[in-house]
């Protein structure tokens, strides 16, 4: 398991009774997490000072219970990168801190490539990977079907003082966008994707990961340069094995470009504890 263990503005304080207790800057929140199936709190007193608590509804979804008045949004930093976060519907905060372990990897790959790198970031959300790649010096194309998320990503680029970098923001269905890029013969040196388990595009396009992911990787292969740098897949789909990601990358990208594949879990350590929260899986293909 690869750990996102270099944060200062984010802290995973405790895990208990189906919830995680976190610090985002100066604000402490408690949110549900299906991986936390034990009831014992390691730091019970820490749970007395929560600023916001996401409460699940028995009928699905849920809502935030605010113990303190919070700003509409606030800033947290990871090394030289800055991001806006806020409490959102369905327990989200607008950033997945475990992805920092992938940001570090991408930054190192881009900075050591010795050549200009063009990155395609698919299902790009609020742009954590976009900010990291732009910071590393890459040209980035950021694609997401949600206009609000793309706008948020633009704000994160500005916040990190990267407005002078070449970043293209696209609101579109990922598959349709790649098909157009194939027709245009546009190529990328690196591709990042964080596909949802289920979703719909801006025109109602249906996405189910088990039906669509392999075909999407095949499409992505057609927009890679002759000497690609890397392809990264993240997944939070329950029951989806990292080995499955590895199999698909080997059957598609490795078959054509050689290189190597690494797969596994990513996680976040609980502060002052031997506990680790698993936070999804990754599949990385990289050139030799």
SULNOR-V390469 format. One record per backbone hydrogen bond with DSSP energy under -0.5 kcal/mol. CO is the residue of the C=O (numbers start at 1). NH is the residue of the N-H. If there is no record, write none. Layout:
co:CO nh:NH
co:CO nh:NH
This chain:
co:2 nh:267
co:3 nh:5
co:9 nh:25
co:11 nh:13
co:11 nh:23
co:12 nh:271
co:14 nh:21
co:16 nh:19
co:18 nh:33
co:19 nh:16
co:20 nh:22
co:20 nh:31
co:21 nh:13
co:21 nh:14
co:22 nh:24
co:22 nh:29
co:23 nh:11
co:23 nh:25
co:24 nh:26
co:24 nh:27
co:27 nh:24
co:28 nh:51
co:28 nh:52
co:29 nh:22
co:30 nh:54
co:31 nh:20
co:33 nh:36
co:35 nh:37
co:36 nh:18
co:38 nh:17
co:38 nh:18
co:43 nh:46
co:43 nh:47
co:44 nh:47
co:45 nh:48
co:46 nh:49
co:51 nh:67
co:51 nh:68
co:52 nh:30
co:53 nh:55
co:53 nh:65
co:54 nh:56
co:55 nh:63
co:57 nh:60
co:61 nh:57
co:63 nh:55
co:64 nh:66
co:65 nh:53
co:65 nh:67
co:68 nh:70
co:74 nh:85
co:76 nh:83
co:77 nh:9
co:78 nh:81
co:81 nh:78
co:83 nh:76
co:85 nh:74
co:88 nh:91
co:89 nh:92
co:92 nh:88
co:93 nh:86
co:95 nh:97
co:96 nh:99
co:97 nh:100
co:98 nh:101
co:99 nh:102
co:99 nh:103
co:100 nh:104
co:101 nh:105
co:102 nh:106
co:103 nh:107
co:104 nh:108
co:105 nh:109
co:106 nh:110
co:107 nh:111
co:108 nh:112
co:110 nh:113
co:117 nh:139
co:118 nh:189
co:118 nh:190
co:119 nh:121
co:119 nh:141
co:120 nh:122
co:120 nh:192
co:121 nh:143
co:122 nh:194
co:124 nh:127
co:127 nh:131
co:128 nh:132
co:129 nh:133
co:130 nh:134
co:131 nh:135
co:132 nh:136
co:133 nh:137
co:133 nh:138
co:134 nh:137
co:139 nh:119
co:140 nh:142
co:140 nh:168
co:141 nh:121
co:141 nh:143
co:142 nh:170
co:143 nh:123
co:143 nh:124
co:144 nh:172
co:145 nh:147
co:146 nh:150
co:147 nh:151
co:148 nh:152
co:149 nh:153
co:150 nh:154
co:151 nh:155
co:152 nh:156
co:153 nh:157
co:154 nh:158
co:155 nh:159
co:156 nh:160
co:157 nh:162
co:158 nh:161
co:162 nh:165
co:165 nh:167
co:166 nh:140
co:168 nh:142
co:170 nh:144
co:170 nh:172
co:173 nh:177
co:174 nh:178
co:175 nh:179
co:176 nh:180
co:177 nh:181
co:178 nh:182
co:179 nh:183
co:180 nh:184
co:181 nh:185
co:181 nh:186
co:182 nh:185
co:188 nh:225
co:189 nh:229
co:189 nh:230
co:190 nh:120
co:191 nh:232
co:192 nh:122
co:193 nh:234
co:197 nh:209
co:199 nh:207
co:201 nh:204
co:205 nh:201
co:207 nh:199
co:208 nh:211
co:208 nh:212
co:209 nh:213
co:212 nh:216
co:213 nh:217
co:214 nh:218
co:215 nh:219
co:216 nh:220
co:217 nh:221
co:218 nh:222
co:219 nh:222
co:220 nh:223
co:221 nh:224
co:223 nh:188
co:225 nh:228
co:229 nh:287
co:230 nh:191
co:231 nh:285
co:232 nh:193
co:233 nh:283
co:235 nh:281
co:237 nh:240
co:239 nh:241
co:241 nh:244
co:241 nh:245
co:242 nh:246
co:243 nh:247
co:244 nh:248
co:245 nh:249
co:246 nh:250
co:247 nh:251
co:248 nh:252
co:249 nh:253
co:249 nh:254
co:250 nh:255
co:252 nh:256
co:253 nh:256
co:253 nh:257
co:254 nh:258
co:260 nh:286
co:262 nh:284
co:264 nh:282
co:265 nh:2
co:266 nh:279
co:267 nh:4
co:268 nh:277
co:270 nh:273
co:275 nh:270
co:276 nh:278
co:277 nh:268
co:280 nh:266
co:281 nh:235
co:282 nh:264
co:283 nh:233
co:284 nh:262
co:285 nh:231
co:286 nh:260
